Amino acid sequence: MGNTGDNVRELERLTYAQVRQLIDGRPAIIVPLGGCEPFGWVGALGVESYCAAGIAKELSLRCRVLTAPVVPFGCSTPFIGFAGAAGLKPRTFINMLCDILHAYIFQGVEKIFLVNAAPFSREPAAEAAKRLMSAHPRVTVLLFDINTVLKGDVKGGVGEGGGINVKPNGKSQLKNMDTGFCFDRDDALLLSIYAYLRQEKFDGVDKVVKKNVREEQYRTWKKRGMDPQKLRKLFPDGLLLPQGVDINTVINSERGGENFQRIVELLQKEIDNIL
């Protein structure tokens, strides 16, 4: 492996010859799926990408599996009312992801593990996985979602709880997604993991969400076409937290570290079972 070190399995840091060696030894790859979405006045637009990439890197080290660079844009078009936020339409995202993963399959990869942090990318990613497994019966594509994986922990782990069950010849099914959290994105979880990975503190900022978004409002918005301007009006702060939440209570590096380790352990178990 030259001077990169035996533990380095990050695709963008390796030569094609080194990647070839890793695929020959273990024909698998982890692909982190991020996004470019607002996280209020406390979180960078790249929170989802940073969390997905950080978890993928740790899984790469523990499972001895190659990891790809993070895909930095998800199906985030509902957020384009916020400056800097950008994304792809679901159909475009599916085609893009299929093209990327097809290249790895062409090169000999037989097992692909998607680590997703952007909530609106879940179902399009599941559809891409279904298409690839239908076209390539020898290939397994497993999709994990950071926002929901811990919700399934109490019901028996990723496969039974917070993961996504993808059937090559049927519909992709989201399992046990009714978690009691009224939004698709768990901002407290993602921001805590971000704080842990970056060792960043959110002290010195306003801690109160200015406008409470009720669950029925959010569901109505989704049913009526997910208009970006209406979303901006629903939560002008760009932070999906209940009103009056003290950010330092629910978002801190200690909590983030605990959740990071739990998520990695759950996903590691699933990946090891497949490998």
C-alpha positions as CSV (number, residue, x, y, z in Angstrom):
1,M,0.0,0.0,0.0
2,G,3.0,2.3,-0.2
3,N,3.3,5.2,2.2
4,T,-0.5,5.6,2.6
5,G,-0.6,3.2,5.5
6,D,-2.4,-0.1,5.7
7,N,-5.4,1.4,7.5
8,V,-6.2,4.0,4.8
9,R,-9.0,2.8,2.6
10,E,-10.4,6.2,1.5
11,L,-10.7,6.1,-2.3
12,E,-9.7,9.7,-2.9
13,R,-6.4,9.2,-1.1
14,L,-5.4,6.1,-3.1
15,T,-4.0,5.4,-6.5
16,Y,-6.1,3.2,-8.9
17,A,-3.6,0.4,-8.4
18,Q,-4.1,0.5,-4.6
19,V,-7.9,0.6,-5.1
20,R,-7.6,-2.4,-7.4
21,Q,-5.7,-4.3,-4.8
22,L,-8.4,-3.5,-2.1
23,I,-11.3,-4.5,-4.4
24,D,-9.5,-7.8,-5.3
25,G,-9.0,-8.5,-1.6
26,R,-12.5,-7.5,-0.5
27,P,-15.0,-6.6,-3.3
28,A,-17.0,-4.1,-1.2
29,I,-17.3,-0.3,-0.8
30,I,-19.0,2.1,1.6
31,V,-20.6,5.2,-0.1
32,P,-21.6,8.1,2.2
33,L,-24.6,10.2,1.0
34,G,-24.6,13.8,2.2
35,G,-26.5,17.0,1.4
36,C,-26.4,20.7,1.4
37,E,-29.2,21.9,3.7
38,P,-29.7,24.6,6.3
39,F,-29.2,23.8,10.0
40,G,-30.3,27.1,11.5
41,W,-27.7,29.6,12.6
42,V,-25.6,27.0,14.4
43,G,-24.9,24.3,11.8
44,A,-23.0,24.5,8.6
45,L,-24.7,23.6,5.3
46,G,-22.4,20.6,5.1
47,V,-23.5,19.0,8.4
48,E,-25.1,16.0,6.6
49,S,-22.1,15.4,4.4
50,Y,-19.7,15.7,7.3
51,C,-21.6,13.2,9.4
52,A,-22.1,10.7,6.6
53,A,-18.4,10.9,5.7
54,G,-17.2,10.6,9.3
55,I,-19.3,7.5,10.0
56,A,-18.2,5.9,6.7
57,K,-14.6,6.5,7.5
58,E,-14.9,4.9,10.9
59,L,-16.7,1.9,9.4
60,S,-14.0,1.6,6.7
61,L,-11.4,1.3,9.4
62,R,-13.3,-1.2,11.5
63,C,-14.7,-3.4,8.7
64,R,-11.6,-3.1,6.5
65,V,-13.7,-1.9,3.5
66,L,-13.0,0.7,0.9
67,T,-14.9,3.9,1.3
68,A,-15.8,6.4,-1.5
69,P,-15.9,10.2,-1.3
70,V,-19.1,11.6,0.1
71,V,-21.8,12.5,-2.4
72,P,-22.3,16.2,-1.2
73,F,-25.7,16.8,-2.8
74,G,-28.9,15.0,-2.0
75,C,-32.6,15.5,-2.9
76,S,-32.5,18.8,-1.1
77,T,-34.5,21.0,-3.5
78,P,-37.2,21.7,-0.8
79,F,-34.5,23.7,1.0
80,I,-33.5,26.0,-1.9
81,G,-35.3,28.9,-0.2
82,F,-32.3,29.1,2.1
83,A,-29.2,30.7,0.8
84,G,-26.5,28.2,-0.3
85,A,-28.8,25.2,-0.1
86,A,-28.9,23.1,-3.3
87,G,-29.8,19.6,-4.4
88,L,-31.1,17.3,-7.1
89,K,-34.5,16.2,-8.1
90,P,-35.2,12.5,-7.1
91,R,-35.0,11.2,-10.7
92,T,-31.7,13.0,-11.3
93,F,-30.3,11.7,-8.0
94,I,-31.3,8.1,-8.8
95,N,-29.6,8.3,-12.2
96,M,-26.5,9.9,-10.8
97,L,-26.2,7.3,-8.0
98,C,-26.8,4.4,-10.4
99,D,-24.0,5.7,-12.7
100,I,-21.6,6.0,-9.8
101,L,-22.4,2.6,-8.3
102,H,-22.4,1.0,-11.8
103,A,-18.8,2.0,-12.2
104,Y,-17.8,0.3,-9.0
105,I,-19.8,-2.8,-10.0
106,F,-18.0,-2.8,-13.3
107,Q,-14.7,-2.8,-11.5
108,G,-15.6,-5.9,-9.5
109,V,-17.4,-4.6,-6.4
110,E,-20.1,-7.0,-5.2
111,K,-21.3,-5.4,-2.0
112,I,-22.2,-1.7,-1.6
113,F,-23.1,-0.1,1.7
114,L,-24.9,3.3,1.4
115,V,-24.7,5.6,4.5
116,N,-27.3,8.3,4.1
117,A,-27.7,11.5,6.1
118,A,-30.1,13.5,3.9
119,P,-33.7,12.5,4.6
120,F,-35.2,13.3,1.2
121,S,-32.6,11.1,-0.4
122,R,-33.8,7.9,1.4
123,E,-36.4,6.7,-1.0
124,P,-34.5,7.7,-4.2
125,A,-31.4,5.9,-2.8
126,A,-33.5,2.8,-2.1
127,E,-34.9,2.9,-5.7
128,A,-31.3,3.1,-7.1
129,A,-30.3,0.1,-4.9
130,K,-33.3,-1.8,-6.2
131,R,-32.5,-1.1,-9.8
132,L,-28.9,-2.1,-9.5
133,M,-29.6,-5.4,-7.7
134,S,-32.3,-6.2,-10.3
135,A,-29.8,-5.6,-13.1
136,H,-26.9,-7.4,-11.2
137,P,-28.2,-10.4,-9.2
138,R,-24.8,-11.1,-7.7
139,V,-24.6,-7.6,-6.2
140,T,-25.9,-6.6,-2.7
141,V,-26.7,-2.9,-2.0
142,L,-27.6,-2.1,1.7
143,L,-28.9,1.3,2.7
144,F,-28.5,2.8,6.1
145,D,-30.0,6.1,7.2
146,I,-28.4,8.0,10.0
147,N,-31.6,9.9,11.0
148,T,-33.5,6.7,11.7
149,V,-31.0,3.9,12.6
150,L,-31.1,4.5,16.3
151,K,-34.9,4.6,16.3
152,G,-34.8,0.9,15.2
153,D,-32.2,0.0,17.8
154,V,-34.9,-0.8,20.4
155,K,-36.7,-3.1,18.0
156,G,-33.7,-5.3,17.2
157,G,-31.1,-3.3,15.3
158,V,-30.7,-1.9,11.9
159,G,-32.2,-4.7,9.8
160,E,-35.4,-4.8,11.7
161,G,-35.7,-1.2,12.8
162,G,-34.1,1.9,11.3
163,G,-32.7,0.5,8.1
164,I,-34.3,0.3,4.7
165,N,-35.4,-3.0,3.3
166,V,-34.7,-3.1,-0.4
167,K,-36.2,-5.8,-2.5
168,P,-34.7,-6.2,-6.0
169,N,-38.0,-7.3,-7.6
170,G,-40.4,-5.4,-5.5
171,K,-41.0,-2.0,-3.9
172,S,-38.5,-0.5,-1.6
173,Q,-40.0,-0.4,1.9
174,L,-39.1,2.0,4.7
175,K,-39.3,0.0,7.9
176,N,-40.6,1.3,11.2
177,M,-40.3,4.9,10.1
178,D,-43.0,6.2,12.5
179,T,-40.5,7.1,15.2
180,G,-42.5,9.7,17.0
181,F,-40.2,12.5,15.6
182,C,-42.4,14.7,13.5
183,F,-39.8,15.6,11.0
184,D,-37.8,13.5,8.5
185,R,-34.5,15.0,9.7
186,D,-33.2,14.6,13.3
187,D,-31.4,17.9,13.7
188,A,-30.4,17.2,17.3
189,L,-28.8,13.9,16.3
190,L,-26.9,15.2,13.3
191,L,-25.7,18.4,15.0
192,S,-24.5,16.4,18.0
193,I,-22.5,14.1,15.8
194,Y,-21.2,17.1,13.9
195,A,-20.1,18.7,17.2
196,Y,-18.4,15.5,18.2
197,L,-16.5,15.1,14.9
198,R,-15.5,18.7,14.6
199,Q,-15.1,19.3,18.4
200,E,-17.3,22.3,17.9
201,K,-19.3,24.1,20.5
202,F,-22.5,26.0,19.9
203,D,-22.1,28.4,22.9
204,G,-22.9,32.0,22.5
205,V,-25.9,31.7,20.2
206,D,-29.6,32.3,20.6
207,K,-30.9,28.9,21.9
208,V,-34.6,29.3,21.1
209,V,-36.3,28.4,17.9
210,K,-38.4,31.4,17.0
211,K,-41.3,29.6,15.3
212,N,-42.7,26.2,16.3
213,V,-43.6,23.9,13.4
214,R,-46.4,21.6,14.3
215,E,-46.4,18.0,13.0
216,E,-49.7,18.5,11.1
217,Q,-48.3,21.6,9.4
218,Y,-45.2,19.7,8.2
219,R,-47.2,16.7,6.9
220,T,-49.6,19.0,5.1
221,W,-46.7,20.7,3.4
222,K,-45.3,17.4,2.2
223,K,-48.7,16.3,0.9
224,R,-49.2,19.5,-1.1
225,G,-46.0,19.4,-3.1
226,M,-43.2,20.4,-0.7
227,D,-43.0,24.0,-1.9
228,P,-39.6,25.5,-1.0
229,Q,-41.0,29.0,-0.2
230,K,-43.6,27.6,2.1
231,L,-41.0,25.5,3.9
232,R,-39.0,28.6,4.5
233,K,-42.1,30.3,6.0
234,L,-42.8,27.2,8.2
235,F,-39.4,27.3,9.9
236,P,-37.6,30.5,9.0
237,D,-34.7,29.6,11.3
238,G,-33.9,26.5,9.2
239,L,-33.7,24.3,12.3
240,L,-36.0,21.4,12.8
241,L,-36.3,21.5,16.6
242,P,-39.3,21.9,18.9
243,Q,-39.9,25.4,20.1
244,G,-38.0,26.5,23.2
245,V,-35.4,23.8,23.1
246,D,-32.1,24.6,24.7
247,I,-29.5,23.7,22.0
248,N,-26.8,23.0,24.5
249,T,-29.0,20.5,26.3
250,V,-29.6,18.3,23.2
251,I,-26.7,19.2,21.0
252,N,-23.3,18.7,22.4
253,S,-20.1,16.7,21.6
254,E,-20.6,14.2,24.5
255,R,-24.1,13.2,23.3
256,G,-22.8,13.2,19.7
257,G,-19.9,10.8,20.6
258,E,-22.3,8.4,22.3
259,N,-24.6,8.4,19.3
260,F,-21.7,8.1,16.8
261,Q,-20.4,5.0,18.6
262,R,-23.9,3.4,18.8
263,I,-24.5,4.0,15.1
264,V,-21.1,2.7,14.0
265,E,-21.5,-0.4,16.2
266,L,-24.9,-1.2,14.7
267,L,-23.8,-0.6,11.1
268,Q,-20.6,-2.5,11.7
269,K,-22.5,-5.5,12.9
270,E,-24.7,-5.5,9.8
271,I,-21.8,-5.0,7.4
272,D,-19.8,-7.8,9.0
273,N,-22.8,-10.1,8.7
274,I,-22.9,-9.4,4.9
275,L,-19.2,-9.7,4.4
